[in-house]
Amino acid sequence: MSRRRVAGYAVASVFVVLFGGRFLAIRYTEAAWFADLGLAREYWARLLHDLGWQTAVAAIATLWYALHTFGVYRSIGAVHLPRRVGDLEIAEAVPRRTLRWIAIGLALLLGIVTAVTFADVPDLITLARHATPLDLREPVLGRDASFYLATLPLLETLHLIALALVLFGIFVSAALYALTGSITWSTRRPRMTPHARTHMIVLAVCLALVLAWGFQLDAFGIVGGGGSAGGALSPADRAVRLPASAALAALSLVVAAGSGVALRYRRPGALLAAWGTLALVTVLARYAAPYLWEAWRGRPDTEVTLALAQYDDRFSRAGLGVLDAVGDERLDARATVPDDSLSAIGREIAGASPWAAEPALLEAALNAALPDTERTRTWTVTLDVYGGPGTAPKLVALAVPETDALGFERAARRPDWTASHRGPLSWAGEPVAVAADADAATGLSFLTRLDRAAGRIRYLARAADPAIVGPDEPAPPGGPSGLRLGGILRRLMFAWALQSPPLLDRRTSVGDRLLVWRDVPRRLDRLYPFASFDAPRAILIEGRLLWVADGYLASARFPLAEHVPWNGDAVNFLRAAYVATVDAVSGRTRLYSRPPDLAFATALAAGYGAAPLPSDSLGPELEAHLGYPGQLFDAQVEMLARHRGNPVGARWAVSREAPDEAAGADGSATARPVAAQALLALAGAPPALWRLAALSDAAGTALAAIAAGTARPDGTPWLRLLRLNAAAFPTEAAAAARFASAPAVVASVAGAAGPDGAVRRSAVMALPVAGTVAYLQFLFATQRRAQDPLMPRGAALLASGKLGVGDGVRGAADALAAGRGTPASSFAGAAASLTEARSAFAALDSASRHGDWAAFARAYESLRRILGSPQAGARRP
């Protein structure tokens, strides 16, 4: 054997070991992990299913490419390569056997690349096989909504695979024919051998058939979330794009037939004319015709427009589950209430928490109150309601400290591997419970330091490295015991899969056990890949600490529905179908169906071998802590703002958080609605933890409604839309401006901070209580900004045309009830003041742009008067 061949085999072996060995190591570690969870059978069934379909895709693609590479191989007479022998250069013929192996190798390589590129085919097949009808049929093409959610994604992916195979087949075949001289360019015209001509025409026929299939799927894509009106169907879609898709599919079939006729009759001009016509008609039908139709149609057809608007409204709300789940009601709230009712405001909003408004400040306060010199901590804080039978519900913030792994990565001196993988840094700290209602607004009130007699917290809410458990520590009952490291080969596989060489040295022993994928997000992603999960929350049940995460099914393919931003994507179908729990000590993981049970979600989970437990097995304690799914609430609020406002088209506005830096220019991908949480008794319902979001009118001058969501006693999400009297209540932004300019608030802020302190105001919450809407803002301050964290030092309350300030919510409410509040204009007057302020600012901006400084001074003084700001040189309290 020659040295060149030995070197080639050596290089190939290294690549096989590096990539194939890592693949086997990961599969081995996964199999051991699933076996430790008691899910070995489900894992092997899922793995064989995925590998089987990926192998099928690779085999089909390899066979397809082999047909073309061998088609070119059969047309080759001989291939000669130049070779130099001494001073002579000769042409040496390449053996036919070598050419055959080149053809096989090229086809195999392209087939593997195709299978890797479309690795999601097994998941799409599972989705299509196990989806059940939703009993909601769209009226345009007559398909059930489940077809668009489950079957259409698979068909689109298969079409994309077919299109890629045909296009790459054309490219590879043409390139090989050009290399072998079967396709040349002579006298400004291409020349082909008869064999090459037949081959390329057959590929052209295949391309036309694939295009016909694609145009047919385009019609389903337009109805299933691909319309031009943000996912909904527009008049141009109905009048032009849908008929054009059918016409283009028919024209593609005609071109396919004409290309087939070209095999018998040599008419290259006619063939090029047919394909040129198809290209031109495609551009006109897909782009030019809809644009011209919208520009020249004149007066729109009122009947068609109204029908499409009704489809949009119905299916958009149904896609997010707000068709039947939401209770649309008129809230009996007045802008002004009697003075004797003001005292009730303090009692009813005692469940409003300052830590719900500023959760990051609670983490800083906990770090200051419970110092830890061993590590930098990050806290997972969960706001929830606790209270046994016969006791009043109490708002509690349950906080679990974990090692800040990202902070250690950035630190100049990183901790030792042993300390961070089997020492104290690898586990969560001792959880604490803090009173979080308005009565505890002046500082931290620790309810208890939780007893961890059951064992240390091994399973975390945030990203965590693998951990080592010694042989002397017993495994927690009811959960996985961990992967025994064992001999050198087993440890090598674990170290290779996890990229952790210390598993092979003396820092570990044969009897140690390895805990992998113990952070809740990655754990749930591996166990239940068919769902997306929210950030885990910590709850206490019978003295056990459980992580709870809401599981979602999301899609952008719901028919005739608009899209809303969700979790960085745009979706028009969203269901909180699952609830996953992970025991923080034992790691025992359970998946439940969230009520009401969705047959579509149950069948999909069963297809992955992870049949969820029915919702009636949740138990009353877990049901009491389910709450309303946060991500579902954000998406539903956005859809309610669009489709519960003025039917003529004046949509409501939603207050949004500041977008992330990674968001686009408009921030629509990541900016979430501003939602408050409070323990309230709304409209006769028993006290519960409600999520609240205020919706303003289209002009942004007054509140139009308040969306409120909580969970019923059985865990079913309950969404209510509380409509308000038009122009009766200002927006949260207007209330914030009132707070900022009120002398009492300014004096309270100055007194709480002092000369060396700092102050921070929370976001304003609009709370429907005591027959009105109360606007609440918490004031955080510190006397020493460099040493002490910001703590709640007061609250400002705006209600019934008055503003009260106190050391807490009750103090602010007492100030209102006792008449010590700052008199204010009516809420309608506040809205008018906001309009005046906007006009003054517009005049200010216009004067600045035109350089009219006299008008600028007049507008500036007008704006100062409207906002109630003191004159220049006046001293603030």
C-alpha positions, 0 to 999 in steps of 0.5 A: 500500500502506498504512503499516499493511500495510508495517509488518506486512510489515516485522515479519514479515520481521524475524522470518523473518530472525532465526529462519529465518536462524539456522536456516539458519546452523546447518544450513550450519555443520553441513553444512560440519563433516560435510563436513570429516569426510568424512560429507557424504552421511550428514549430508544423508541424516539431515537430509532424513529428519528434515525430511521426517518433521517436515514430514509431522507439520506437514502432517498437523496443519495439515490437521487444524486446517484442517478444523476452522477451515474448518468454523467458517468455513463456518458463519459468515454475517458478522462485523462489527467496530465502527468509529468514523467521526467521531462515529458508530460503525458495524459494518463487515463483515469480508471473507470473504477475510480470514476465510479467511486467518485460518482458514489462518493459525491452522491453519498456526500450530498445525501448526508448533507441533505439529511443533516440540513432537514433534520426536523423531518422526524419531528414534523412527521410525528406532528402530522401523524398524531395531530387531532382535529380542532373542529374549526374549519376555515371557510376559504379552502374548507380545511380544519385548522389542524391541517395548517398546524400539523400537516402543512409544515410537513408538506412545505418541508417536503416540497423544499426538500424536493426543490433542493434536490432538483436544483442541486441535481441540475447544478451538479449535472450541468457542472459535471457535463461541463467538466467532461466536455458534454456541454460546451459554448461554441459560436455564442451558443451552448452545445450539448451531446444528445445524452446531456440534452436528454438528462437536462430536459428530464430535470427541467420536467421535474423542476416544473412539476415541483414548481406546480406542487409549490404553487398549489401549496402557496394557496394553503400558505396564504390562508394558513398565516401567510396573508399579506395583512399580517397573517390575515386574509386581505381582499387582494389575497382573496381576489388575486393571490389565491386564483393566481396560485391555482393558475400558476400551478396549471401553467407549470403543469403545461410547461412540464408537458411541453418540456417532455415533448421537447425530448422528441422534437428539438425545439430549444427556442420553444422550450426557452419561450415556455420557461420564460413565459412561466417566469414572467407570469410568476412575477406578474401574478405574485407581485405586480398584479396584487399591487396594481389591483390594490392601487386601481380597484377603486371603491372596495367591496364592502361585503367582501371587506366585512366578511374578511374582517369577521374572519380575521376577528374570529380566527385571530381570537380563536388562535390565541384562545380568547374566543370563548375563554375571555369574559367581556364585561363593563366595569362599573367604575366611576371617576369620582367616588364618595369620600367615605369610600376612599378608605376602602381603597387601602384595604382592597389594594393591600395585595399590591406588592412593591416587589412585583413592580420592581423584582430586580430591587428585591434581589439586591435587597436580599443580597444585602440582608443575607450576605454570602462571601462564598459566591456571587448569587442570582435569585429566582423570585416567585410571587405567589399566594399562600394561606391554609384553610380558614386563613386569609391569603397572603402574598409571598415572594419565595426566593431561591439563591443560585450561583451566578455562573455567568458572573464566574465566567467573567471573573478574573479568578475562576473557582476550582473545578471541584468547588463548582461541580461538587462543592457548595457552589454547585448547589442552590442556597437556602430558600427564603420566604418574604412578605410581599404585600403592601403592608410589608412595603417598608422593608424585608419581612422574612416569614421563614428560612425554609427547612431543607431536611429533605436534602440540598437543592440539586436541580436549579432554575438557571443554567447549571454545569454537571454536578458530582455526588459522592457514593456516601450520599444516598439518593433522594427517594422518588427521583433519579439517583444519578449516572454512576461514573464506573470504569474508564471507558464509561467515564471517557464517554461522559467526559467526551459528551459533556466536554469535561476532562476532569471526569477522567482524573483523580477529582472523581472516583469510580463510585461517584454519581454524575448529575447532568442536565439538572437545570430545569429549562434544558431538562424539559427541553430534552424530555419534552421537545414538542413544547416550549416552556416558560421560565420556571417558578418556585412553589412550596407543596407539603414542605417540598420545593417544586419548580413549575413551568408552563408549557406552550404549543405555538405556531405561525400557521393558524388559518386567517389569523393575525400574528402577534410577537411572542418569545422573539417570534411571530405566532398566531396560535398559542396554547398553554397546554402543559404544566411541568414540575421538577422536584428541586431535591430529587429531580422527579419530573412530571408533565400534566395537561393543563385544564381544559385538556386539549386533545391536540396537545395530548396526542402530540405528547403521546407521539413522543412517548411522553403522555401527559398526566390528565389535569384531574391528577394535578392535586388541589395544592398544585392547582392553587399555584398554577396562576395565569400563564405569563407568556399567554397573557402577554400575547392575548392582551396584544390580540384583545387590543386589536380585536376588542376595540372600536369595530370600525378599526380604532384599535387600542394601545398596549403599554410596553416595556423598553425593548431589548438592545438585541431587538430590531429598530421597532423592538417588536420582537422583544418588547412585552406588554407591561403587566402588573400582579396583585392580590385582588378580589375583582367584581365579587370573585374571591381574592386571587393573584391577578395579572393586569394590563391596562389598554388605552384608546387609540389616541392614547389619552384615556384608559379603554379597558383593563385585561385581568387574568387568573386561574380558577380553583381547578387551574383553568385560565380565566381571562376577563376584559373589564371595559371602562367608561370612555375618557373617564380615566387617564392612562398610566403614562398620564398618571405617572406625569401627575406623580412626577409633578405633584409637590407631595411626591417630590417632597416625599422623594427628597425626604426619603433620599437625603443628600447622599441617597438615591430614589427610584419610582416604580411603574404605575399600576392601574387597579380596579378597586372600590368602584373606581380605578386607583393608580399606584406607584411605589417609591424606592429610596436609600440614604446611602447609595454606595452601601445600601440597596434601594428599599420601599419607602413610600407609595403614591396613590391617585384616585377619585380626583385626589392624590395621596402620599404615605409611607405605604399603601395604607398610609397613602389611602388614609391620606386620601380618606382624611382629606390630606390628599393633594386636590386634583382635577377630574380624570376627564380634566387630566386627559384634557391636560394631557392633550394640552401638554401634547399641543404645547410640546408640538408648538415647542418642537415646531418653534425649535425647528424654525428657529423662532425663539420667541415662540419657543419661550411662549410654548415652554412657559405654557408647557411648564404651566400645564405640568405644574412645574415651578418657575426658574429659580424656585426652590423645590421641597 
